[in-house]
Amino acid sequence: MFRNSLWNALGLVIPSLFAIPAMAVIARILGVEKFGIFMLTFSALGYAGIFDGGLTRAVIRSVAMNDDNDAHNREIVGTAGYAVIVMGAVGTLAVYVAARRIALLLNVSPEVLGDTVEALRISALVIPVYLLSLVWFAYLEGKQQFVKLSVLKTITGLFLTVLPVAAVLVKPTLSAALAGLLVARVATLAFAYRPCRTGLGAGVFHFKRQTLHDLFRFGGWIAVSNVVSPLMGYVDRFVLSNLLGAARVAFYAAPSEAVSRMSVIPGAVARTIFPMFSKQQDASAGTARAASRGLLLVCTAIAVPLFAGAHWFLTVWLGPQYGDESAVVLRILLVGFMFNAVSQVPYSRIQALGKSRATATLHLVELLPYLALLVVLVREYGLVGAAVAWAVRVFADFLALQVMARRLVK
């Protein structure tokens, strides 16, 4: 487990090491407001996973439970691939048509409105490409081929980091940055296709209606979590933009993105243990304990020094203005990060048992109280209020998942 988690982490950490200076370059070239909008758009594209209908997670679980059944896996991967292309196209059309309304909702200044609309329309084209790459990478996760997956994620992660920077160096606009990201996503799709074609042959383009029904039976509730959970993860930035203006978002989005980059560690563990839990089912208690202890130790070792040096880190990374405005925000987010990291273990365990409805229900219950708390605290305390609201929400989520996992296993 730890070896596979390490490989998963390397595939995400190495690109993240390049992403930190890359974001610094983009922040200085685009300026505060454009950089804030770029971070919002970048976050929203990560949220584009909602359009997969929970199929990516369903593919991982199904492949893990039927590791040696190549005929089954061809049906699973091929059917899911066709489905996400259709759903991604719907998402592309929706974002493209609503681009101007989205820009106005973000309360951007008139000077950058045109560039923002164009950038949003370019970003819409990323959605189906991104979703299909998720399905093809899910095949490797289900097969637990984490070494190969790590190498591919490292290469493609570098593309995603470097190409937007290269684009803004040529043309300092939002639309150029998003065009660079689109090219990077297309390259990622090409890298994801190769191992699927090798392992499944022509079956990578296979479709079967009954298989789609079976995938949605598990993935439907995953889709609910895929909508609600990222919404609670990113809505703070959009509330800040709406209430305080897009220019203020950058001072929150920067430390939030740093914490998000740190989440590659619990994310790597979650990607490792989910197919393991899917195979082990009820006999997963020992794996869960080991994963929780390991995560707590590693995340504490990273978070404590960053908590102590928050002002220095932000100043060196993005400049003195960010150090002064965002240090307290970063410290609060780091506290929430610890609880959010360890909660990945019970979350993965519950879903591996096929109880995706339980996690979806929990997220639905959390949504409205969190939104209410977020709006109240942002109005009263601004950036700090948004950070506190997020930390409170992930702490409550951690407690609920722990209780739920123990009851469901029993």
C-alpha positions as CSV (number, residue, x, y, z in Angstrom):
1,M,0.0,0.0,0.0
2,F,2.7,2.5,1.0
3,R,4.8,1.7,-2.1
4,N,1.8,2.3,-4.4
5,S,0.8,5.4,-2.5
6,L,4.4,6.7,-3.0
7,W,4.2,6.2,-6.7
8,N,0.8,7.9,-6.8
9,A,2.2,10.8,-4.8
10,L,5.2,11.2,-7.1
11,G,3.0,11.4,-10.1
12,L,1.3,14.4,-8.5
13,V,4.0,16.0,-6.4
14,I,6.6,16.4,-9.1
15,P,4.2,18.5,-11.3
16,S,3.1,20.4,-8.2
17,L,6.7,21.5,-7.6
18,F,6.7,23.0,-11.0
19,A,3.2,24.4,-10.5
20,I,4.2,26.7,-7.6
21,P,6.7,28.8,-9.6
22,A,4.5,28.6,-12.7
23,M,1.6,30.2,-10.8
24,A,4.0,32.9,-9.6
25,V,4.9,33.7,-13.2
26,I,1.3,33.8,-14.3
27,A,0.3,36.0,-11.3
28,R,3.0,38.5,-12.1
29,I,2.2,38.6,-15.8
30,L,-1.6,38.7,-15.6
31,G,-2.0,41.0,-12.5
32,V,-4.2,40.4,-9.5
33,E,-7.7,40.5,-11.1
34,K,-6.8,38.4,-14.2
35,F,-4.9,35.9,-12.0
36,G,-7.9,35.6,-9.7
37,I,-10.1,34.8,-12.7
38,F,-7.6,32.3,-14.0
39,M,-7.6,30.5,-10.7
40,L,-11.4,30.5,-10.6
41,T,-11.5,29.0,-14.1
42,F,-8.8,26.5,-13.3
43,S,-10.7,25.4,-10.3
44,A,-13.9,25.2,-12.3
45,L,-12.3,22.9,-14.8
46,G,-11.3,20.6,-12.0
47,Y,-15.0,20.6,-11.1
48,A,-15.8,19.5,-14.6
49,G,-15.5,15.9,-13.3
50,I,-19.2,16.3,-12.3
51,F,-20.1,15.6,-16.0
52,D,-18.8,12.0,-15.8
53,G,-21.9,10.9,-14.0
54,G,-19.8,9.0,-11.4
55,L,-18.5,6.7,-14.2
56,T,-14.8,7.2,-13.5
57,R,-15.1,5.9,-9.9
58,A,-17.4,3.1,-11.1
59,V,-14.8,2.0,-13.7
60,I,-12.0,1.8,-11.0
61,R,-14.2,-0.3,-8.7
62,S,-15.4,-2.6,-11.4
63,V,-12.0,-3.2,-13.0
64,A,-10.5,-3.8,-9.5
65,M,-13.2,-6.4,-8.7
66,N,-12.8,-8.1,-12.1
67,D,-9.1,-7.8,-12.5
68,D,-8.5,-10.8,-14.8
69,N,-11.7,-10.5,-16.8
70,D,-10.5,-8.7,-20.0
71,A,-13.8,-9.1,-21.8
72,H,-15.6,-7.4,-18.8
73,N,-13.1,-4.6,-18.6
74,R,-13.4,-3.9,-22.4
75,E,-17.1,-3.4,-21.9
76,I,-16.6,-1.2,-18.8
77,V,-14.0,1.1,-20.2
78,G,-15.4,1.4,-23.7
79,T,-19.0,2.0,-22.6
80,A,-17.9,4.6,-20.0
81,G,-15.7,6.4,-22.6
82,Y,-18.6,6.9,-25.0
83,A,-20.9,8.0,-22.2
84,V,-18.5,10.7,-20.9
85,I,-17.9,12.1,-24.4
86,V,-21.6,12.7,-24.7
87,M,-22.0,14.2,-21.2
88,G,-18.9,16.3,-21.7
89,A,-20.2,17.7,-24.9
90,V,-23.4,18.8,-23.0
91,G,-21.1,20.6,-20.5
92,T,-19.1,22.3,-23.2
93,L,-22.3,23.6,-24.9
94,A,-23.7,24.9,-21.6
95,V,-20.5,26.8,-20.6
96,Y,-19.9,28.1,-24.1
97,V,-23.4,29.6,-24.4
98,A,-23.4,31.0,-20.8
99,A,-19.8,32.4,-20.9
100,R,-20.8,36.0,-20.8
101,R,-23.3,35.5,-18.0
102,I,-20.7,33.6,-16.0
103,A,-18.3,36.5,-16.4
104,L,-20.9,39.0,-15.3
105,L,-21.7,36.8,-12.3
106,L,-18.1,36.8,-11.3
107,N,-18.3,40.6,-11.1
108,V,-15.2,41.2,-13.3
109,S,-14.2,44.7,-14.3
110,P,-15.2,46.0,-17.7
111,E,-11.6,46.1,-18.8
112,V,-11.2,42.4,-18.6
113,L,-14.7,41.3,-19.5
114,G,-14.0,40.5,-23.2
115,D,-10.9,38.5,-22.4
116,T,-12.7,36.6,-19.6
117,V,-15.6,35.6,-22.0
118,E,-13.2,34.3,-24.6
119,A,-11.2,32.4,-22.0
120,L,-14.4,30.8,-20.6
121,R,-15.3,29.6,-24.1
122,I,-11.9,28.1,-24.7
123,S,-12.1,26.4,-21.3
124,A,-15.4,24.8,-22.3
125,L,-13.6,22.8,-24.9
126,V,-11.5,21.2,-22.2
127,I,-14.4,19.4,-20.6
128,P,-14.9,16.3,-22.9
129,V,-11.2,15.9,-23.4
130,Y,-10.6,15.9,-19.6
131,L,-13.4,13.5,-18.9
132,L,-12.3,10.9,-21.4
133,S,-8.7,11.0,-20.1
134,L,-10.2,10.4,-16.6
135,V,-11.9,7.2,-17.8
136,W,-8.8,5.9,-19.5
137,F,-6.6,6.6,-16.5
138,A,-9.2,4.9,-14.3
139,Y,-8.5,1.6,-16.1
140,L,-4.8,1.7,-14.9
141,E,-6.0,2.6,-11.3
142,G,-8.4,-0.3,-11.3
143,K,-5.6,-2.6,-12.5
144,Q,-3.4,-1.1,-9.7
145,Q,-0.7,-0.3,-12.2
146,F,0.5,2.6,-10.2
147,V,4.1,2.8,-11.5
148,K,3.0,3.2,-15.1
149,L,0.2,5.6,-13.9
150,S,2.7,7.7,-11.9
151,V,5.0,8.1,-14.9
152,L,2.2,9.2,-17.1
153,K,0.7,11.6,-14.5
154,T,4.2,13.1,-14.1
155,I,4.6,13.8,-17.8
156,T,1.1,15.1,-18.3
157,G,1.2,17.1,-15.1
158,L,4.2,18.9,-16.4
159,F,2.4,19.7,-19.6
160,L,-0.5,21.2,-17.6
161,T,1.9,23.3,-15.6
162,V,4.3,24.5,-18.3
163,L,2.0,25.1,-21.4
164,P,-0.2,27.8,-19.8
165,V,3.0,29.7,-18.6
166,A,4.4,29.4,-22.1
167,A,1.2,30.8,-23.5
168,V,1.1,33.9,-21.3
169,L,4.7,34.6,-22.0
170,V,3.8,34.8,-25.7
171,K,0.6,36.7,-25.1
172,P,-0.3,38.0,-21.6
173,T,-4.1,37.3,-21.7
174,L,-6.5,35.0,-19.9
175,S,-7.5,33.4,-23.2
176,A,-3.9,32.6,-24.0
177,A,-3.5,30.9,-20.6
178,L,-6.6,28.8,-21.2
179,A,-5.5,27.9,-24.8
180,G,-2.3,26.6,-23.3
181,L,-4.3,24.5,-20.9
182,L,-6.5,23.1,-23.7
183,V,-3.4,22.0,-25.6
184,A,-2.0,20.3,-22.5
185,R,-5.3,18.4,-21.9
186,V,-5.2,17.1,-25.5
187,A,-1.7,15.9,-24.9
188,T,-2.8,14.2,-21.7
189,L,-5.6,12.4,-23.5
190,A,-3.1,11.0,-26.0
191,F,-0.9,9.7,-23.2
192,A,-3.9,8.1,-21.4
193,Y,-5.0,6.3,-24.6
194,R,-1.8,4.3,-25.1
195,P,-2.0,1.9,-22.1
196,C,-5.8,1.3,-22.6
197,R,-5.2,0.5,-26.3
198,T,-2.4,-1.9,-25.3
199,G,-4.4,-3.7,-22.6
200,L,-7.9,-3.7,-24.2
201,G,-7.3,-3.6,-27.9
202,A,-10.2,-2.3,-30.0
203,G,-12.4,-2.8,-26.9
204,V,-11.5,0.7,-25.7
205,F,-14.2,1.9,-28.1
206,H,-16.7,-0.7,-27.2
207,F,-20.3,0.2,-26.1
208,K,-23.0,-1.9,-24.4
209,R,-26.2,-0.5,-23.1
210,Q,-26.6,-2.9,-20.2
211,T,-23.1,-2.2,-19.0
212,L,-23.9,1.5,-19.0
213,H,-26.9,0.8,-16.8
214,D,-24.8,-1.2,-14.3
215,L,-22.2,1.6,-14.2
216,F,-24.8,4.2,-13.4
217,R,-26.4,2.1,-10.7
218,F,-23.3,2.6,-8.7
219,G,-22.0,5.8,-10.3
220,G,-25.3,7.7,-10.0
221,W,-24.8,8.4,-6.3
222,I,-21.1,9.0,-7.0
223,A,-22.3,11.7,-9.4
224,V,-24.2,13.4,-6.6
225,S,-21.1,13.5,-4.5
226,N,-19.1,14.6,-7.5
227,V,-21.4,17.6,-7.8
228,V,-21.8,18.5,-4.2
229,S,-18.4,17.8,-2.8
230,P,-16.4,19.9,-5.3
231,L,-19.1,22.6,-5.1
232,M,-18.4,22.9,-1.4
233,G,-14.7,22.9,-2.1
234,Y,-14.8,25.7,-4.7
235,V,-17.9,27.7,-3.9
236,D,-16.0,29.8,-1.4
237,R,-14.0,31.5,-4.2
238,F,-17.2,32.3,-6.2
239,V,-19.0,33.7,-3.1
240,L,-15.9,35.9,-2.4
241,S,-15.9,37.1,-6.0
242,N,-19.6,37.9,-5.9
243,L,-19.5,39.7,-2.5
244,L,-16.1,41.3,-2.5
245,G,-15.2,41.5,-6.2
246,A,-12.9,39.4,-8.4
247,A,-9.9,41.4,-7.5
248,R,-10.0,40.1,-3.9
249,V,-10.3,36.4,-4.9
250,A,-6.6,36.1,-5.7
251,F,-5.7,36.6,-2.1
252,Y,-7.8,33.7,-1.1
253,A,-7.3,31.5,-4.2
254,A,-3.5,31.5,-3.9
255,P,-3.3,29.9,-0.4
256,S,-6.3,27.7,-1.2
257,E,-4.5,26.4,-4.3
258,A,-1.4,25.8,-2.2
259,V,-3.4,23.6,0.2
260,S,-5.1,22.0,-2.8
261,R,-1.7,21.0,-4.1
262,M,-0.8,19.5,-0.8
263,S,-3.9,17.3,-1.1
264,V,-2.0,15.3,-3.7
265,I,-0.7,13.3,-0.7
266,P,-4.0,12.1,0.8
267,G,-5.3,11.9,-2.8
268,A,-2.5,9.5,-3.7
269,V,-3.3,7.3,-0.7
270,A,-7.1,7.4,-1.6
271,R,-6.4,6.3,-5.1
272,T,-4.3,3.4,-3.8
273,I,-6.7,2.2,-1.1
274,F,-9.9,2.5,-3.1
275,P,-9.2,-0.5,-5.4
276,M,-7.7,-2.4,-2.5
277,F,-10.8,-1.8,-0.4
278,S,-12.9,-2.9,-3.4
279,K,-11.1,-6.2,-3.5
280,Q,-11.0,-6.7,0.3
281,Q,-14.6,-5.5,1.0
282,D,-15.3,-6.2,4.7
283,A,-11.7,-7.4,5.5
284,S,-10.3,-3.9,5.2
285,A,-10.0,-2.7,8.8
286,G,-6.2,-3.2,9.0
287,T,-5.6,-1.4,5.8
288,A,-7.8,1.5,7.0
289,R,-5.9,1.9,10.2
290,A,-2.5,1.8,8.6
291,A,-3.6,4.4,6.0
292,S,-5.0,6.7,8.6
293,R,-1.9,6.6,10.7
294,G,0.5,7.1,7.8
295,L,-1.6,10.0,6.4
296,L,-1.7,11.8,9.8
297,L,2.1,11.5,10.3
298,V,3.1,12.7,6.8
299,C,0.5,15.5,6.6
300,T,1.5,16.8,10.0
301,A,5.2,16.9,9.0
302,I,4.3,19.0,6.0
303,A,1.6,21.3,7.5
304,V,3.4,22.4,10.7
305,P,6.4,24.1,9.0
306,L,4.2,25.7,6.5
307,F,1.8,26.9,9.2
308,A,4.8,28.5,11.1
309,G,6.3,30.1,7.9
310,A,3.0,31.1,6.1
311,H,3.9,34.8,5.7
312,W,7.4,34.1,4.5
313,F,6.2,31.4,2.1
314,L,3.5,33.6,0.4
315,T,5.9,36.6,0.2
316,V,8.6,34.6,-1.5
317,W,6.1,32.8,-3.7
318,L,3.8,35.6,-4.9
319,G,5.1,38.8,-3.4
320,P,4.7,40.9,-0.3
321,Q,1.1,41.9,-0.9
322,Y,0.1,38.2,-0.7
323,G,2.1,37.6,2.4
324,D,0.3,40.5,4.2
325,E,-3.2,39.6,3.0
326,S,-3.2,35.8,2.9
327,A,-1.0,34.4,5.7
328,V,-3.8,34.0,8.2
329,V,-6.0,32.4,5.5
330,L,-3.3,29.9,4.7
331,R,-3.0,28.9,8.4
332,I,-6.7,28.3,8.8
333,L,-6.9,26.3,5.6
334,L,-4.0,24.1,6.9
335,V,-6.0,23.2,10.0
336,G,-8.9,22.1,7.8
337,F,-6.5,20.3,5.5
338,M,-5.4,17.9,8.3
339,F,-9.0,16.7,8.9
340,N,-9.8,16.6,5.2
341,A,-6.7,14.4,4.5
342,V,-7.6,11.7,7.1
343,S,-11.2,11.7,6.0
344,Q,-10.2,10.2,2.7
345,V,-9.8,6.8,4.3
346,P,-13.3,6.3,5.6
347,Y,-14.7,8.0,2.5
348,S,-12.9,5.4,0.2
349,R,-13.9,2.5,2.4
350,I,-17.6,3.4,2.4
351,Q,-17.6,3.7,-1.4
352,A,-15.6,0.5,-2.0
353,L,-18.4,-1.3,-0.1
354,G,-20.8,-0.1,-2.7
355,K,-22.5,2.4,-0.3
356,S,-22.1,5.4,-2.5
357,R,-25.6,6.6,-1.5
358,A,-24.4,7.1,2.1
359,T,-21.6,9.5,1.1
360,A,-23.9,11.3,-1.3
361,T,-26.5,11.8,1.3
362,L,-24.0,13.1,3.8
363,H,-22.8,15.7,1.2
364,L,-26.4,16.8,0.5
365,V,-27.0,17.3,4.2
366,E,-23.9,19.4,4.6
367,L,-24.5,21.6,1.6
368,L,-27.0,24.2,2.8
369,P,-25.6,24.7,6.3
370,Y,-22.2,25.2,4.8
371,L,-23.4,27.7,2.2
372,A,-25.3,29.7,4.9
373,L,-22.2,29.7,7.2
374,L,-20.0,30.7,4.3
375,V,-22.1,33.7,3.3
376,V,-22.5,34.9,6.9
377,L,-18.7,34.7,7.6
378,V,-17.6,36.2,4.3
379,R,-19.9,39.2,4.9
380,E,-18.6,39.6,8.5
381,Y,-14.9,38.7,8.2
382,G,-14.1,38.6,4.4
383,L,-11.3,36.2,3.4
384,V,-10.7,34.9,6.9
385,G,-14.4,34.1,7.2
386,A,-14.3,32.0,4.1
387,A,-11.3,30.0,5.4
388,V,-13.0,29.4,8.8
389,A,-16.2,28.2,7.1
390,W,-14.3,25.7,5.0
391,A,-12.3,24.4,8.0
392,V,-15.5,23.9,10.0
393,R,-17.2,22.1,7.2
394,V,-14.3,19.6,6.6
395,F,-14.0,18.9,10.4
396,A,-17.7,18.1,10.5
397,D,-17.3,15.9,7.4
398,F,-14.4,14.0,9.0
399,L,-16.4,13.2,12.1
400,A,-19.5,12.0,10.2
401,L,-17.4,9.8,7.8
402,Q,-15.6,8.1,10.7
403,V,-18.9,7.2,12.4
404,M,-20.6,6.2,9.2
405,A,-17.7,3.9,8.1
406,R,-17.6,2.0,11.4
407,R,-21.4,1.5,11.3
408,L,-21.5,0.3,7.7
409,V,-18.7,-2.2,8.2
410,K,-20.3,-3.6,11.3
